[in-house]
Amino acid sequence: MGDPRYRLVIFDFDGTLADSGDWFLSTVDHLADRFKFRRVSRDEVEALRGKSTRDVIRHLGIPRWKLPAMGRYLHGLLAQQTDRIALFEGIPRVLHALREGGVRLALVTSNAEQNARAILGPHAALFERLECGASLFGKARCYRRVIRQSRVMVSDVLSIGDETRDIQAARKVGIASGAVLWGYAHPDALVEMRPDLVFATPEQIVQRVLADPSIPYIA
């Protein structure tokens, strides 16, 4: 097998590695009441998946200045319930395969580090860097910091996430963007953004990042 297509992969966490979508949805009404924005009806959820993060915030009438406090509160709630969230099926094998294939791994997430470590469990050790607590629209800054500390060329870096803002952040930094189709955003919304790579299944990450589609995926 030759060299991997990318030397460093920067993963998003929620919706990409961790299957936390249902848990976050279960908190929306509580957050709406506490932070005084309108509740989301069940009928709206699917439609909102097709909108960008900024459009969702605007639709719900959430002032931008409330977002940091909301994030801290939400992650505090999650810290008490991390046992309810697991990694997506196949993700641990993907992380191990990438490392064994010579790919370095980093994590950039708005979630708290203690939550990410609790949910990742022993797999957290596979990541060289965990940049946690990123602001909702501050991922580009975190990407730059990870790349600088890792001392790699931007052409050797791939970010992988499940939201349109992940693709936008990658473009700001000049790195390749990969979108997974099993997370929060609707697949059509992601494809419309034209990311460099699209992954329908976790095993496709291994196949495409290691630049060898013939690699068997071993369960």
DONU-404909 format. One record per residue (C-alpha): x, y, z; residue number from 1. Coordinates in Angstrom, 1 decimal, padded with zeros to 4 digits. Layout:
N
[pt [X; Y; Z]; NUM]
...
***
This chain:
219
[pt [000.0; 000.0; 000.0]; 1]
[pt [001.3; 003.5; -000.9]; 2]
[pt [001.2; 006.7; 001.1]; 3]
[pt [-002.2; 007.9; 002.4]; 4]
[pt [-004.0; 010.6; 000.4]; 5]
[pt [-003.9; 012.9; 003.5]; 6]
[pt [-001.4; 013.1; 006.3]; 7]
[pt [-003.8; 014.6; 008.8]; 8]
[pt [-007.5; 014.2; 009.2]; 9]
[pt [-009.4; 016.6; 011.4]; 10]
[pt [-012.7; 015.1; 012.6]; 11]
[pt [-015.8; 016.9; 013.9]; 12]
[pt [-017.3; 015.1; 016.8]; 13]
[pt [-021.1; 015.3; 017.3]; 14]
[pt [-023.0; 013.8; 014.3]; 15]
[pt [-019.7; 012.6; 012.7]; 16]
[pt [-018.1; 010.3; 015.3]; 17]
[pt [-020.7; 010.4; 018.1]; 18]
[pt [-024.4; 009.5; 017.5]; 19]
[pt [-025.7; 012.4; 019.6]; 20]
[pt [-028.4; 013.8; 017.4]; 21]
[pt [-031.3; 012.3; 019.2]; 22]
[pt [-030.0; 013.5; 022.5]; 23]
[pt [-029.6; 017.0; 021.3]; 24]
[pt [-033.1; 017.0; 019.8]; 25]
[pt [-034.5; 015.9; 023.2]; 26]
[pt [-033.1; 019.0; 024.8]; 27]
[pt [-034.5; 021.6; 022.3]; 28]
[pt [-037.7; 022.4; 024.1]; 29]
[pt [-035.9; 022.7; 027.4]; 30]
[pt [-033.3; 025.1; 025.9]; 31]
[pt [-036.1; 027.1; 024.2]; 32]
[pt [-037.8; 027.7; 027.5]; 33]
[pt [-034.6; 028.5; 029.4]; 34]
[pt [-033.1; 030.8; 026.7]; 35]
[pt [-036.4; 032.3; 025.4]; 36]
[pt [-036.5; 031.2; 021.8]; 37]
[pt [-039.4; 029.5; 020.1]; 38]
[pt [-039.9; 025.7; 020.4]; 39]
[pt [-039.4; 023.5; 017.4]; 40]
[pt [-042.3; 021.3; 016.3]; 41]
[pt [-041.7; 017.7; 015.2]; 42]
[pt [-042.8; 018.7; 011.7]; 43]
[pt [-040.0; 021.3; 011.5]; 44]
[pt [-037.1; 019.1; 012.4]; 45]
[pt [-036.6; 017.5; 009.0]; 46]
[pt [-036.9; 020.9; 007.2]; 47]
[pt [-034.3; 022.5; 009.5]; 48]
[pt [-031.8; 019.7; 008.6]; 49]
[pt [-031.8; 021.3; 005.1]; 50]
[pt [-030.8; 024.7; 006.4]; 51]
[pt [-027.4; 026.1; 007.3]; 52]
[pt [-026.5; 026.6; 010.9]; 53]
[pt [-026.9; 030.4; 010.5]; 54]
[pt [-030.4; 029.9; 008.9]; 55]
[pt [-031.5; 027.6; 011.7]; 56]
[pt [-030.4; 030.2; 014.4]; 57]
[pt [-032.3; 032.9; 012.5]; 58]
[pt [-035.4; 030.7; 012.1]; 59]
[pt [-035.5; 030.0; 015.8]; 60]
[pt [-035.0; 033.7; 016.7]; 61]
[pt [-031.9; 033.0; 018.8]; 62]
[pt [-029.7; 036.1; 019.4]; 63]
[pt [-026.0; 035.4; 018.6]; 64]
[pt [-025.0; 036.8; 022.0]; 65]
[pt [-026.8; 033.9; 023.7]; 66]
[pt [-025.0; 031.2; 021.8]; 67]
[pt [-021.9; 030.9; 024.1]; 68]
[pt [-024.0; 030.6; 027.3]; 69]
[pt [-026.3; 028.1; 025.5]; 70]
[pt [-023.3; 026.0; 024.5]; 71]
[pt [-021.9; 025.9; 028.0]; 72]
[pt [-025.3; 025.0; 029.5]; 73]
[pt [-025.9; 022.3; 026.9]; 74]
[pt [-022.5; 020.7; 027.4]; 75]
[pt [-023.0; 020.7; 031.1]; 76]
[pt [-026.2; 018.8; 030.7]; 77]
[pt [-024.4; 016.3; 028.4]; 78]
[pt [-021.7; 015.8; 031.0]; 79]
[pt [-024.3; 014.2; 033.2]; 80]
[pt [-025.6; 011.9; 030.4]; 81]
[pt [-022.6; 010.8; 028.3]; 82]
[pt [-023.5; 007.2; 029.0]; 83]
[pt [-026.5; 007.7; 026.7]; 84]
[pt [-024.4; 008.4; 023.6]; 85]
[pt [-022.2; 006.0; 021.7]; 86]
[pt [-019.9; 006.3; 018.7]; 87]
[pt [-021.5; 005.4; 015.3]; 88]
[pt [-021.2; 001.8; 014.3]; 89]
[pt [-017.9; 001.2; 012.6]; 90]
[pt [-016.2; 004.5; 013.8]; 91]
[pt [-013.7; 002.8; 016.2]; 92]
[pt [-012.5; 000.5; 013.4]; 93]
[pt [-012.2; 003.5; 011.1]; 94]
[pt [-010.0; 005.4; 013.5]; 95]
[pt [-007.7; 002.5; 014.2]; 96]
[pt [-007.4; 001.7; 010.4]; 97]
[pt [-006.4; 005.3; 009.7]; 98]
[pt [-003.8; 005.4; 012.4]; 99]
[pt [-002.4; 002.0; 011.2]; 100]
[pt [-002.3; 003.4; 007.7]; 101]
[pt [-000.1; 006.3; 008.8]; 102]
[pt [-002.7; 009.0; 009.1]; 103]
[pt [-002.5; 011.5; 012.0]; 104]
[pt [-005.8; 012.4; 013.7]; 105]
[pt [-007.1; 015.5; 015.4]; 106]
[pt [-010.5; 016.5; 016.7]; 107]
[pt [-012.1; 019.9; 016.5]; 108]
[pt [-015.5; 020.3; 018.3]; 109]
[pt [-017.6; 022.8; 020.1]; 110]
[pt [-018.4; 020.2; 022.7]; 111]
[pt [-016.5; 020.1; 026.0]; 112]
[pt [-013.3; 018.0; 026.2]; 113]
[pt [-014.5; 016.0; 029.1]; 114]
[pt [-017.6; 015.0; 027.1]; 115]
[pt [-015.6; 014.0; 024.0]; 116]
[pt [-013.2; 012.0; 026.1]; 117]
[pt [-015.9; 010.2; 028.0]; 118]
[pt [-017.7; 009.2; 024.8]; 119]
[pt [-014.6; 008.3; 022.9]; 120]
[pt [-013.3; 006.2; 025.8]; 121]
[pt [-010.0; 004.5; 025.0]; 122]
[pt [-010.2; 005.7; 021.4]; 123]
[pt [-009.4; 009.2; 022.5]; 124]
[pt [-005.7; 008.1; 022.7]; 125]
[pt [-005.7; 007.8; 018.9]; 126]
[pt [-006.0; 011.6; 018.5]; 127]
[pt [-002.9; 013.8; 018.6]; 128]
[pt [-004.9; 016.9; 019.4]; 129]
[pt [-008.3; 017.6; 020.8]; 130]
[pt [-009.4; 021.2; 020.2]; 131]
[pt [-012.6; 021.4; 022.2]; 132]
[pt [-015.0; 024.2; 023.1]; 133]
[pt [-014.8; 025.8; 019.7]; 134]
[pt [-017.4; 028.6; 019.2]; 135]
[pt [-020.2; 027.7; 016.8]; 136]
[pt [-018.5; 029.6; 013.9]; 137]
[pt [-015.0; 029.4; 015.2]; 138]
[pt [-013.8; 026.2; 013.6]; 139]
[pt [-011.6; 027.8; 011.0]; 140]
[pt [-009.4; 029.4; 013.8]; 141]
[pt [-009.1; 026.0; 015.5]; 142]
[pt [-008.2; 024.3; 012.2]; 143]
[pt [-005.4; 026.8; 011.7]; 144]
[pt [-004.1; 026.1; 015.2]; 145]
[pt [-004.1; 022.4; 014.7]; 146]
[pt [-002.4; 022.6; 011.3]; 147]
[pt [000.3; 025.0; 012.7]; 148]
[pt [001.0; 022.7; 015.7]; 149]
[pt [001.0; 019.6; 013.5]; 150]
[pt [003.5; 021.2; 011.1]; 151]
[pt [001.8; 019.9; 008.0]; 152]
[pt [001.0; 021.5; 004.7]; 153]
[pt [-002.6; 022.5; 004.1]; 154]
[pt [-002.7; 020.4; 001.0]; 155]
[pt [-002.1; 017.3; 003.2]; 156]
[pt [-005.1; 018.0; 005.5]; 157]
[pt [-008.7; 016.8; 005.3]; 158]
[pt [-011.5; 017.9; 007.6]; 159]
[pt [-014.5; 015.6; 008.0]; 160]
[pt [-017.8; 016.8; 009.4]; 161]
[pt [-021.6; 016.5; 009.1]; 162]
[pt [-022.7; 020.2; 008.8]; 163]
[pt [-022.4; 022.9; 006.1]; 164]
[pt [-020.4; 025.1; 008.5]; 165]
[pt [-017.7; 022.4; 008.6]; 166]
[pt [-017.3; 022.7; 004.9]; 167]
[pt [-017.3; 026.5; 005.1]; 168]
[pt [-014.6; 026.5; 007.8]; 169]
[pt [-012.4; 024.1; 005.7]; 170]
[pt [-012.6; 026.5; 002.7]; 171]
[pt [-011.6; 029.5; 004.8]; 172]
[pt [-008.4; 027.6; 005.8]; 173]
[pt [-007.8; 026.2; 002.4]; 174]
[pt [-008.0; 022.5; 003.4]; 175]
[pt [-010.0; 019.7; 001.8]; 176]
[pt [-013.4; 019.1; 003.1]; 177]
[pt [-015.2; 015.8; 003.6]; 178]
[pt [-018.9; 015.4; 004.5]; 179]
[pt [-020.5; 012.4; 006.2]; 180]
[pt [-024.1; 011.7; 005.3]; 181]
[pt [-025.2; 010.1; 008.6]; 182]
[pt [-025.1; 013.2; 010.8]; 183]
[pt [-027.3; 016.3; 011.4]; 184]
[pt [-027.5; 018.0; 008.0]; 185]
[pt [-029.6; 016.7; 005.3]; 186]
[pt [-027.5; 014.9; 002.6]; 187]
[pt [-028.8; 017.2; -000.1]; 188]
[pt [-027.7; 020.3; 001.8]; 189]
[pt [-024.2; 018.9; 002.1]; 190]
[pt [-023.9; 017.7; -001.5]; 191]
[pt [-025.1; 021.1; -002.7]; 192]
[pt [-022.0; 022.6; -000.9]; 193]
[pt [-019.8; 020.5; -003.2]; 194]
[pt [-017.3; 019.2; -000.6]; 195]
[pt [-014.2; 017.5; -001.9]; 196]
[pt [-015.2; 014.1; -000.6]; 197]
[pt [-018.6; 012.6; 000.5]; 198]
[pt [-018.8; 009.6; 002.7]; 199]
[pt [-022.0; 007.5; 002.7]; 200]
[pt [-020.6; 005.0; 005.1]; 201]
[pt [-017.8; 005.0; 007.7]; 202]
[pt [-015.7; 002.4; 005.7]; 203]
[pt [-015.6; 004.8; 002.8]; 204]
[pt [-013.4; 007.1; 004.9]; 205]
[pt [-010.8; 004.4; 005.2]; 206]
[pt [-010.9; 003.5; 001.5]; 207]
[pt [-010.7; 007.1; 000.2]; 208]
[pt [-008.3; 008.6; 002.7]; 209]
[pt [-005.8; 005.7; 002.3]; 210]
[pt [-006.2; 006.2; -001.5]; 211]
[pt [-006.8; 002.5; -002.1]; 212]
[pt [-010.4; 001.5; -002.9]; 213]
[pt [-009.4; -002.2; -002.9]; 214]
[pt [-008.7; -002.1; 000.8]; 215]
[pt [-011.1; -004.6; 002.4]; 216]
[pt [-013.1; -003.3; 005.3]; 217]
[pt [-012.7; -005.8; 008.1]; 218]
[pt [-015.5; -005.9; 010.7]; 219]
***
